[in-house]
Amino acid sequence: MAVMRKRFVSSSAGEEDTNLWENPHTSESDQPSEEHPYASLLCCHNIQDSLLSSNSNFTGYRGILNWIIILLVLTHAHLFLENFIQHGFLIDVRKVLGHLIEDSCNWPSVNLLLAANLFALLALYLEKTQEKGVLSSTTSHRLHLINLGLLLLLPAVVIGYEPRISTGGAFFSLWFYIILSLKLYSYQETNCWYRQALLEAARVGSVTQTGHNENLTLKDLYYFLCAPTLCYQRDFPRTPKVRINKLLHRLLEMVVVIQIMVAIVQQWIEPIFQKSEKPFTAPTHFLWLLFFFLTHSYLNFCAELLCFGDRHFYGDWWNAQTLISFWNTWNIPFQKWINRHVYAQLVERNVSPTKAEFLVFLMSAALCEYLVALPLHSCRLWIFLVMVSELLVAVFLGNSFQGNYGNGLVWLCLLLGPPLAVTTYFHDHYIGSHHHSRSISAPLASDHRVFLQLY
């Protein structure tokens, strides 16, 4: 090694001094030969970026994600412990089950769910009568619209004028009816497109119309209604079989997430609500868990159970650098439906793409406001206004924040936007219902627990 160091120093002293900044890149001839026994010792550097820099193509952040998850658990563990010391153990699963089974003769939300089958059967009947030529396409389309109008009107009337329906039951029923209305609209319009395509094909004699009649069955309709999609088509992509291990994995995941959400509501959020404070962190966690439960666990469970092949329920919305990119990737089933049945139809009717996008956004914002405001019997337009403000941020600040800064802006809007509006809605609803129950009955006022009732 001493001989090598001596040779290296003597050879370096004989060379002319050069400015490294003028020629930062060394040519291949200047590099030590790969055959030299000390080549790896003499040259140990090359041009490369840091892994966390913006110029790096590094994507292996799984360890960082695990670190963040562990950090969140440890951070909130002491908060949960402080809450437990202050308020005691408030989680009572037996009382939740008691609320689910008591007064078995009065389940307005269950009656709503059973009545929804009538609208689905009527849609199938209209399609069959139109297929047989009994009804014209115009008459059938009008009857379909009347059916969908009644489908949207029924839960609003029941929730608004039925005092015995619980908040949880109202939410579940309304969301169920909205999803059913979107599915039935896609069902009737897609069948109309199939008939038009078959008529075009029949004109050239390439196909008969018997193939489409085979799909107008109860089995086909209810498979579509149960499938995790909003857009109808014939012959959905299917997987070969149900994987029991995956099904049990999703089922266990759903049970665990539900238990955590119930614990957050009963152990954490309610004591804060009782003090008339504005909770934000805990409701935000609840909303994110609900989002994970609906978009990942539940939809994948249904897809595995039904062998449904298309399981692209969401994109990488967490990497979105603009709010528009987030809106296009966070809910793929709804994005497919609104692009297929609203945006494309508006553009086909000579509406400019910009106006069509704006109308689609207003429809989405109004739908989100409707889904939250009606079950809580309070329409204050907070969610709608928050989404409109996010649109203004996307239009006026979208070009100013790009890359990581744009992703940071997206996360800032997600954390301070809809969760805050939803939390305010629930806070006002809880305070109003709690004060109302206290004024009606003194014994009820002593029990501060509220539970997610599904009837």
FENPEMO-V440576 format. One record per residue. N is the residue number from 1. SS is DSSP state (hx for helix, st for strand, lp for the rest). PHI is phi as a letter, one per 20 degrees, with the letter a starting at -180 (none if undefined). D_CENTER is the distance of its C-alpha to the mean C-alpha in Angstrom with 1 decimal. Layout:
BEGIN
n = [N & N]
ss = [SS & SS]
phi = [PHI & PHI]
d_center = [D_CENTER & D_CENTER]
END
This chain:
BEGIN
n = [1 & 2 & 3 & 4 & 5 & 6 & 7 & 8 & 9 & 10 & 11 & 12 & 13 & 14 & 15 & 16 & 17 & 18 & 19 & 20 & 21 & 22 & 23 & 24 & 25 & 26 & 27 & 28 & 29 & 30 & 31 & 32 & 33 & 34 & 35 & 36 & 37 & 38 & 39 & 40 & 41 & 42 & 43 & 44 & 45 & 46 & 47 & 48 & 49 & 50 & 51 & 52 & 53 & 54 & 55 & 56 & 57 & 58 & 59 & 60 & 61 & 62 & 63 & 64 & 65 & 66 & 67 & 68 & 69 & 70 & 71 & 72 & 73 & 74 & 75 & 76 & 77 & 78 & 79 & 80 & 81 & 82 & 83 & 84 & 85 & 86 & 87 & 88 & 89 & 90 & 91 & 92 & 93 & 94 & 95 & 96 & 97 & 98 & 99 & 100 & 101 & 102 & 103 & 104 & 105 & 106 & 107 & 108 & 109 & 110 & 111 & 112 & 113 & 114 & 115 & 116 & 117 & 118 & 119 & 120 & 121 & 122 & 123 & 124 & 125 & 126 & 127 & 128 & 129 & 130 & 131 & 132 & 133 & 134 & 135 & 136 & 137 & 138 & 139 & 140 & 141 & 142 & 143 & 144 & 145 & 146 & 147 & 148 & 149 & 150 & 151 & 152 & 153 & 154 & 155 & 156 & 157 & 158 & 159 & 160 & 161 & 162 & 163 & 164 & 165 & 166 & 167 & 168 & 169 & 170 & 171 & 172 & 173 & 174 & 175 & 176 & 177 & 178 & 179 & 180 & 181 & 182 & 183 & 184 & 185 & 186 & 187 & 188 & 189 & 190 & 191 & 192 & 193 & 194 & 195 & 196 & 197 & 198 & 199 & 200 & 201 & 202 & 203 & 204 & 205 & 206 & 207 & 208 & 209 & 210 & 211 & 212 & 213 & 214 & 215 & 216 & 217 & 218 & 219 & 220 & 221 & 222 & 223 & 224 & 225 & 226 & 227 & 228 & 229 & 230 & 231 & 232 & 233 & 234 & 235 & 236 & 237 & 238 & 239 & 240 & 241 & 242 & 243 & 244 & 245 & 246 & 247 & 248 & 249 & 250 & 251 & 252 & 253 & 254 & 255 & 256 & 257 & 258 & 259 & 260 & 261 & 262 & 263 & 264 & 265 & 266 & 267 & 268 & 269 & 270 & 271 & 272 & 273 & 274 & 275 & 276 & 277 & 278 & 279 & 280 & 281 & 282 & 283 & 284 & 285 & 286 & 287 & 288 & 289 & 290 & 291 & 292 & 293 & 294 & 295 & 296 & 297 & 298 & 299 & 300 & 301 & 302 & 303 & 304 & 305 & 306 & 307 & 308 & 309 & 310 & 311 & 312 & 313 & 314 & 315 & 316 & 317 & 318 & 319 & 320 & 321 & 322 & 323 & 324 & 325 & 326 & 327 & 328 & 329 & 330 & 331 & 332 & 333 & 334 & 335 & 336 & 337 & 338 & 339 & 340 & 341 & 342 & 343 & 344 & 345 & 346 & 347 & 348 & 349 & 350 & 351 & 352 & 353 & 354 & 355 & 356 & 357 & 358 & 359 & 360 & 361 & 362 & 363 & 364 & 365 & 366 & 367 & 368 & 369 & 370 & 371 & 372 & 373 & 374 & 375 & 376 & 377 & 378 & 379 & 380 & 381 & 382 & 383 & 384 & 385 & 386 & 387 & 388 & 389 & 390 & 391 & 392 & 393 & 394 & 395 & 396 & 397 & 398 & 399 & 400 & 401 & 402 & 403 & 404 & 405 & 406 & 407 & 408 & 409 & 410 & 411 & 412 & 413 & 414 & 415 & 416 & 417 & 418 & 419 & 420 & 421 & 422 & 423 & 424 & 425 & 426 & 427 & 428 & 429 & 430 & 431 & 432 & 433 & 434 & 435 & 436 & 437 & 438 & 439 & 440 & 441 & 442 & 443 & 444 & 445 & 446 & 447 & 448 & 449 & 450 & 451 & 452 & 453 & 454 & 455]
ss = [lp & hx & hx & hx & hx & hx & hx & hx & hx & hx & hx & hx & hx & lp & lp & lp & lp & lp & lp & lp & lp & lp & lp & lp & lp & lp & lp & lp & lp & lp & lp & lp & lp & lp & lp & lp & lp & lp & hx & hx & hx & hx & lp & lp & lp & lp & lp & lp & lp & lp & lp & lp & lp & lp & lp & lp & lp & lp & lp & lp & lp & hx & hx & hx & hx & hx & hx & hx & hx & hx & hx & hx & hx & hx & hx & hx & hx & hx & hx & hx & hx & hx & hx & hx & hx & hx & hx & lp & lp & lp & lp & lp & hx & hx & hx & hx & hx & hx & hx & hx & hx & lp & lp & lp & lp & lp & lp & hx & hx & hx & hx & hx & hx & hx & hx & hx & hx & hx & hx & hx & hx & hx & hx & hx & hx & hx & hx & hx & hx & hx & hx & lp & lp & lp & lp & lp & hx & hx & hx & hx & hx & hx & hx & hx & hx & hx & hx & hx & hx & hx & hx & hx & hx & hx & hx & hx & hx & hx & hx & hx & hx & lp & lp & lp & lp & lp & hx & hx & hx & hx & hx & hx & hx & hx & hx & hx & hx & hx & hx & hx & hx & hx & hx & hx & hx & hx & hx & hx & hx & hx & hx & hx & hx & hx & hx & hx & hx & hx & hx & hx & hx & hx & hx & lp & lp & lp & lp & lp & lp & hx & hx & hx & hx & lp & lp & lp & lp & hx & hx & hx & hx & hx & hx & hx & hx & hx & lp & lp & lp & lp & lp & lp & lp & lp & lp & lp & lp & st & lp & lp & lp & lp & lp & hx & hx & hx & hx & hx & hx & hx & hx & hx & hx & hx & hx & hx & hx & hx & hx & hx & hx & hx & hx & hx & hx & hx & hx & hx & hx & hx & hx & hx & hx & hx & lp & lp & lp & lp & lp & lp & hx & hx & hx & hx & hx & hx & hx & hx & hx & hx & hx & hx & hx & hx & hx & hx & hx & hx & hx & hx & hx & hx & hx & hx & hx & lp & lp & st & lp & lp & lp & lp & lp & lp & lp & lp & hx & hx & hx & lp & lp & lp & hx & hx & hx & hx & hx & hx & hx & lp & lp & hx & hx & hx & hx & hx & hx & hx & hx & hx & hx & hx & hx & hx & hx & hx & hx & hx & lp & lp & lp & lp & hx & hx & hx & hx & hx & hx & hx & hx & hx & hx & hx & hx & hx & hx & hx & hx & hx & hx & hx & hx & hx & lp & lp & lp & lp & lp & lp & lp & lp & hx & hx & hx & hx & hx & hx & hx & hx & hx & hx & hx & hx & hx & hx & hx & hx & lp & lp & lp & lp & lp & lp & hx & hx & hx & hx & hx & hx & hx & hx & hx & hx & hx & hx & hx & lp & hx & hx & hx & hx & hx & hx & hx & hx & hx & hx & hx & hx & hx & hx & hx & hx & hx & hx & hx & hx & hx & hx & hx & lp & hx & hx & hx & hx & hx & lp & lp & lp & lp & lp & lp & lp & lp & lp]
phi = [none & f & f & f & f & f & f & f & f & f & f & f & f & f & e & f & f & c & e & f & f & f & c & f & e & e & f & f & f & f & f & f & f & f & e & f & f & d & f & f & e & f & c & c & c & b & f & a & e & f & f & e & f & f & e & f & e & f & c & e & d & f & f & f & f & f & f & f & f & f & f & f & f & f & f & e & f & f & f & f & f & f & f & f & f & f & d & n & e & d & f & c & f & f & f & f & f & f & f & f & d & f & l & f & e & c & c & f & f & f & f & f & f & f & f & f & f & f & f & f & f & f & f & f & f & f & f & f & f & f & f & e & n & f & d & f & f & f & f & f & f & f & f & f & f & f & f & f & f & f & f & e & f & g & f & f & f & f & f & f & d & d & f & e & f & e & f & f & f & f & f & f & f & f & f & f & f & f & f & f & f & f & f & f & f & f & f & f & f & f & f & f & f & f & f & f & f & f & f & f & f & f & f & e & m & e & b & d & e & f & f & f & f & f & e & e & c & f & f & f & f & f & f & f & f & e & f & f & b & d & d & e & b & e & l & f & f & c & e & f & b & e & e & f & f & f & f & f & f & f & f & f & f & f & f & f & f & f & f & f & f & f & f & f & f & e & e & c & f & f & f & f & f & f & e & m & e & d & f & c & f & f & f & f & f & f & f & f & f & f & f & f & f & f & e & d & f & f & f & f & f & f & f & f & f & e & l & f & e & e & d & e & e & b & e & e & f & f & e & f & e & c & f & f & f & f & f & e & c & f & b & f & g & f & f & f & f & f & f & f & d & c & f & f & f & f & f & f & e & m & e & f & g & f & f & f & f & f & f & f & f & f & f & f & f & f & f & f & f & f & f & e & f & f & f & e & l & b & d & d & m & f & f & f & f & f & f & f & f & f & f & f & f & f & f & e & d & f & f & e & d & c & m & f & f & f & f & f & f & f & f & f & f & f & e & d & e & g & g & f & f & f & f & f & g & f & f & f & f & f & f & f & f & f & f & f & f & f & f & e & b & f & f & f & f & f & d & e & e & c & c & f & e & d & c]
d_center = [63.1 & 65.8 & 67.4 & 64.0 & 63.3 & 66.9 & 66.5 & 63.1 & 64.5 & 67.7 & 65.9 & 63.5 & 66.5 & 68.2 & 65.2 & 65.0 & 62.6 & 59.6 & 56.9 & 53.5 & 51.6 & 53.4 & 52.6 & 49.6 & 49.0 & 51.6 & 52.8 & 53.0 & 56.8 & 56.5 & 54.2 & 56.0 & 56.5 & 54.2 & 57.4 & 58.6 & 58.5 & 57.2 & 54.7 & 51.7 & 53.5 & 54.5 & 51.2 & 48.0 & 45.9 & 44.1 & 41.8 & 38.1 & 35.3 & 33.8 & 30.6 & 28.5 & 30.0 & 28.2 & 30.7 & 30.0 & 27.9 & 27.2 & 23.7 & 24.4 & 22.6 & 21.8 & 24.6 & 23.3 & 19.9 & 21.9 & 24.1 & 21.3 & 20.0 & 23.6 & 24.3 & 21.5 & 22.9 & 26.4 & 25.7 & 24.2 & 26.7 & 29.6 & 27.6 & 26.9 & 30.6 & 31.8 & 29.8 & 31.3 & 34.8 & 34.5 & 33.0 & 33.7 & 31.6 & 29.6 & 27.4 & 29.0 & 27.4 & 30.5 & 30.1 & 26.5 & 27.8 & 30.7 & 28.5 & 26.9 & 30.2 & 32.6 & 33.9 & 33.0 & 34.5 & 32.1 & 28.4 & 27.3 & 23.7 & 24.9 & 27.3 & 24.6 & 22.7 & 26.1 & 27.0 & 23.9 & 25.8 & 28.5 & 26.3 & 25.1 & 28.7 & 30.0 & 27.7 & 29.1 & 32.6 & 32.4 & 31.4 & 34.3 & 36.8 & 35.8 & 36.2 & 39.6 & 40.7 & 41.1 & 38.8 & 38.5 & 35.3 & 35.5 & 36.2 & 33.5 & 30.9 & 32.1 & 32.0 & 28.4 & 27.6 & 29.5 & 27.7 & 24.3 & 25.7 & 27.0 & 23.7 & 22.0 & 25.1 & 25.7 & 22.9 & 23.6 & 27.3 & 26.9 & 24.6 & 26.9 & 30.2 & 29.7 & 30.4 & 30.0 & 26.3 & 24.3 & 21.4 & 19.2 & 20.6 & 20.1 & 16.3 & 16.0 & 18.5 & 17.1 & 13.5 & 15.4 & 17.7 & 15.3 & 13.6 & 17.3 & 18.5 & 16.2 & 17.2 & 20.9 & 21.0 & 19.9 & 22.4 & 25.3 & 24.8 & 24.4 & 27.4 & 29.3 & 28.5 & 29.8 & 33.0 & 33.6 & 33.3 & 35.6 & 38.1 & 38.2 & 38.8 & 41.4 & 43.3 & 44.0 & 44.6 & 42.0 & 40.2 & 40.7 & 38.4 & 38.6 & 35.6 & 33.1 & 34.7 & 33.8 & 30.1 & 30.5 & 30.5 & 28.9 & 27.7 & 26.0 & 24.4 & 23.1 & 21.8 & 19.7 & 18.6 & 17.7 & 16.1 & 12.3 & 12.7 & 13.5 & 16.3 & 19.6 & 22.2 & 25.2 & 25.3 & 21.7 & 21.8 & 22.6 & 23.2 & 26.8 & 26.2 & 24.1 & 24.1 & 25.0 & 24.3 & 20.7 & 20.3 & 22.0 & 20.0 & 16.6 & 18.5 & 19.9 & 16.6 & 15.3 & 18.6 & 18.7 & 15.3 & 16.4 & 19.8 & 18.5 & 16.6 & 19.8 & 21.9 & 20.1 & 20.6 & 24.1 & 25.4 & 24.1 & 22.6 & 25.2 & 28.3 & 27.1 & 26.4 & 29.9 & 31.4 & 29.8 & 28.2 & 25.0 & 22.7 & 20.0 & 19.4 & 19.0 & 16.6 & 14.5 & 14.5 & 13.7 & 10.6 & 9.4 & 10.6 & 9.0 & 5.4 & 7.2 & 8.9 & 6.7 & 4.7 & 8.0 & 10.9 & 11.0 & 10.1 & 12.5 & 15.0 & 15.2 & 15.6 & 18.3 & 20.0 & 20.3 & 21.0 & 18.3 & 18.6 & 15.8 & 13.0 & 11.5 & 7.8 & 6.9 & 9.8 & 11.4 & 9.7 & 11.6 & 14.8 & 14.3 & 17.6 & 17.0 & 14.6 & 14.9 & 13.9 & 10.7 & 10.0 & 11.0 & 8.9 & 5.4 & 4.7 & 8.0 & 9.1 & 9.2 & 10.6 & 13.1 & 14.1 & 14.7 & 16.5 & 18.5 & 19.6 & 19.6 & 20.0 & 22.3 & 24.3 & 24.9 & 26.1 & 28.3 & 29.9 & 31.0 & 28.4 & 28.0 & 24.8 & 24.5 & 24.9 & 22.6 & 19.8 & 20.7 & 20.8 & 17.4 & 16.0 & 18.2 & 16.9 & 13.2 & 14.5 & 16.8 & 14.4 & 12.2 & 15.7 & 16.9 & 14.3 & 15.2 & 18.8 & 20.3 & 19.8 & 21.2 & 24.0 & 23.7 & 22.9 & 23.4 & 21.1 & 19.7 & 16.1 & 17.5 & 19.9 & 17.6 & 15.5 & 19.0 & 20.2 & 17.5 & 18.6 & 22.1 & 21.3 & 19.8 & 22.9 & 25.6 & 24.5 & 22.4 & 25.7 & 27.1 & 24.4 & 23.8 & 23.1 & 22.4 & 23.2 & 20.6 & 17.9 & 19.4 & 19.2 & 15.5 & 15.1 & 17.7 & 16.0 & 12.6 & 14.8 & 17.3 & 15.5 & 13.0 & 13.5 & 17.2 & 17.2 & 15.4 & 17.8 & 20.7 & 19.9 & 19.9 & 22.9 & 24.9 & 24.1 & 25.1 & 28.3 & 29.3 & 28.9 & 30.6 & 33.5 & 33.8 & 34.1 & 36.5 & 38.7 & 38.9 & 39.8 & 41.0 & 40.2 & 36.5 & 36.5 & 37.5 & 34.4 & 31.6 & 29.0 & 26.3 & 24.1 & 21.0 & 23.0 & 21.6 & 24.6]
END
